[in-house]
């Protein structure tokens, strides 16, 4: 996309070089960007925490 001196959404003057390259201002970009990317696989729970409840020791109180 070619650099634009104005926001393509609201028409305001763009001062930041990154906003000009994107063609949209920071406020309009926050309002119109898509849903966040899915979490990486490294953030999933370890298999030891996903075991069935019957395998969890109950201790002397239960």
C-alpha positions as CSV (number, residue, x, y, z in Angstrom):
1,X,0.0,0.0,0.0
2,X,1.3,3.4,-0.9
3,X,2.0,6.0,1.8
4,X,-1.1,8.1,2.5
5,X,-1.0,11.5,4.3
6,X,-4.5,10.9,5.7
7,X,-6.2,8.0,7.5
8,X,-8.3,6.0,5.1
9,X,-11.0,5.4,7.8
10,X,-11.6,8.8,9.3
11,X,-9.5,11.2,7.1
12,X,-7.3,12.6,9.9
13,X,-3.8,13.8,9.0
14,X,-1.2,11.0,9.8
15,X,2.0,12.2,11.4
16,X,3.7,8.8,12.3
17,X,5.7,7.1,9.5
18,X,4.3,3.7,10.5
19,X,0.7,5.0,10.3
20,X,1.4,6.6,7.0
21,X,2.8,3.3,5.6
22,X,-0.2,1.4,7.0
23,X,-2.6,4.1,5.7
24,X,-4.6,4.1,8.9
25,X,-4.1,6.0,12.2
26,X,-3.5,4.3,15.6
27,X,-7.0,4.8,17.0
28,X,-8.7,3.6,13.9
29,X,-6.3,0.7,13.7
30,X,-7.2,-0.4,17.3
31,X,-10.9,-0.1,16.5
32,X,-10.8,-2.1,13.2
33,X,-8.1,-4.7,13.7
34,X,-9.2,-8.3,13.7
35,X,-9.4,-10.7,16.6
36,X,-6.1,-11.6,18.4
37,X,-4.0,-14.4,17.0
38,X,-4.5,-17.8,18.6
39,X,-2.2,-18.7,21.5
40,X,1.0,-20.6,20.6
41,X,1.1,-24.3,21.5
42,X,3.8,-23.6,24.2
43,X,1.0,-22.0,26.3
44,X,-1.1,-25.1,26.6
45,X,-1.3,-27.0,29.9
46,X,1.1,-29.9,30.5
47,X,-0.3,-33.4,30.3
48,X,0.3,-33.9,34.0
49,X,-2.4,-31.3,34.7
50,X,-4.9,-32.8,32.3
51,X,-5.1,-36.2,33.9
52,X,-8.5,-37.6,35.0
53,X,-9.8,-36.6,38.4
54,X,-9.7,-40.3,39.6
55,X,-5.9,-40.2,39.4
56,X,-5.6,-37.2,41.8
57,X,-4.6,-38.2,45.3
58,X,-7.2,-37.1,47.9
59,X,-5.1,-37.2,51.0
60,X,-6.2,-38.2,54.5
61,X,-9.1,-35.7,54.8
62,X,-11.4,-37.1,52.1
